[in-house]
């Protein structure tokens, strides 16, 4: 049984301050146990209307190791060792939401860093990430999405300005990373 667990273990590239792989890898569990720097990709699904810009947020499964039950980035995930940010972002979007986007449909918006320590489910979780941010603005019908049950409980559209204001003072509903939302706002030409 131990051999099977090792085969299914997810490995990540250890990266430098700029997010470039160092040539060393680490298991995802070890990275979060020890706070070792690694990469993630984030996709913000947006829609524009006369009222402004909405962002699609996913409600994290209660089984997630961090921030269970809170609304987060549209789609995000770790970049496996040897993989690159764009293919990883496309894969996460497909796996978590069922959106089969092509490489030309994701627009690169920037990079941000996240580093924190927090306890979830009675266990210390150390996050130290360099994250690549992409924007997807093709039409999305949320009633037609196929959500990955182990990751996502539901999705909802939220007014971008409301989310931005709320995360400045209250984190009971949203766990979206401020750095990622700042990159999105800069990309859209909005004040931060």
N, C-alpha and C positions, 0 to 999 in steps of 0.2 A: 504494500500500500504506500509506503514512503516513496518508492521509486515513481509511482504515478503522480504523487503530489509534486515531486521535483520536475517532472516532465511538463506539468501544467503551470509551473511558476512563470510569472511575467517578469522579464528582464528589461531594464532601462539603461540608456547610455548615461554615464556620469558626465556632466558638462561643465565647461568653464563659465566665468561670469557673463560671457556673451552668448551662452547657449550652444557652444560648439562642443561636440563629443571629444572626450579626452583619450579615447581608446579603451577605457575601462567600463565595465558594466556592473550593475547591482540589481538585486531583486527588488521589486516594488515594495515588498514588506520591509526590507532592510532600509530602503531609501526613506520611508516614512517613519521608521523606528529611530533612525540616526540623523535625520534631517539632511540627507545628501542631495545636492543639486542635480535636477533632472529636467526633462522637457515635457511640455504638454502642448496640445493644440486646442484652440477655442473657436467656435463658429457662432456668430450672432446672426440669427434670422430676423430680418426686419421687414416692415411694410410701411409705406408712406400713404398718408391720406390728407385731406384738406385740414384735418385737426392737428396733424403733426406726424410723428414717427412712433410706431409701436414696435416693441421687441418681444419675440416669442421666448418665454422662459419655461424651463422644465422644473417640475417639482420632484426633488430627489427622493428616491425610494427610502423607506424607513430602515432598510437594511444597509444603506451606504455607510462606509467607514467614517465619513466626515459629513457634517451638516445634513443629517437625515431629515426629510420632511420640509426642507426650505427650498424656495425658488432660486434657480441658478441659471447660468449661461445656457443659451439654447442647446448647445451640444459641446462637449469637451471631453478630453481624455488624455491619458499618458501616451507619449510617443514611444513605441517599442524600440528596443536596441536595434540599431541598423536601419531604422525607418527614417523618413523625412517628414517635416511638418505638414505639407499639403496632402500627401496620400493619407496620412493619419487623420487629418481633419475630415477628409471625404469619407473615410471608413467610419469614424465616430458618428457623423451625421446620418449615414445609412443605418448603422447598427442601433443607435439610440432612438431615432425618429422615423426611420424608413424613407428618408429623403435621398434619392439616388442622383446627386448632383455630379456634374462633370467638372474637371479642373478649371475650366474657363468661367464657371459660375461662382467661384469663390474669389473674392477680392482681398488681397493681403492688406491688413490695416496697420500692423505694427507688432511690437513685442513688449511684454511687461514682465516684471519680476514679482514673485510672491514668496514671502517667508513668514511663517508663524508656528507656534506650538499651542495646541489646544487639546483638551480631553474629550473624547467621544466614546460612548458605550463603556465608560470606565477605563479607557486606555489612552495613553498619551500619543498624540499624532503630531509629527513634525513635518511640515511641508516646506520645501525649498525648490521652487520651480522657476524656469524661464519659459514663458508661454508665447506661442505664435497665435496671432489673432486674425481671423478671416470674417468677411461679411458675405451673407447670402441674402439677396433681395428678390429672388424669383417668387411668384405667387405660391403660397402654402395654405392649403385647406386643412386646419388642424383636425377636423373630424375624419379625414382620410389617412392620417398618420398611423404608422405601426410602431407603437412604443415598446422599447425593450423593458419588460416587466422588472427585471432585476436591477435596473438603473433608474427608471422614470415612472412615477406614479401618475402624472398628468402633465399637460402643457396648457399654457394660457398666454394670451396677448396682454401686454401691459404697456401703458403709456411710458415712453422712454424718460420723459421729464419727471414723472412721478417716481419711477424707480431711482433715478439719480438723486432726487431730493431726499427720498426716504433712507437710502443707504448712508447718508451723511450723519443721521441722528439715531436711526432705529434699525437693528439687525434681526428683529424677531421674525420677519417674513422672507427677507431676501438674503442669500449668501453670495450673490454675484460679486466677483472680485472688483473692487473699486478701480484697480489698475486696468483691468480689461475693459470696463465700461468707459474709462477715460480714453483709452485707445480708440474705442468705437466712436465716442463723441468727437475726438479730434479728426478721425477719418471722415465723419459726416459734416465737419465744419461747425460744430456746436461748441459753445463755451464750456470750459471745465473749471 
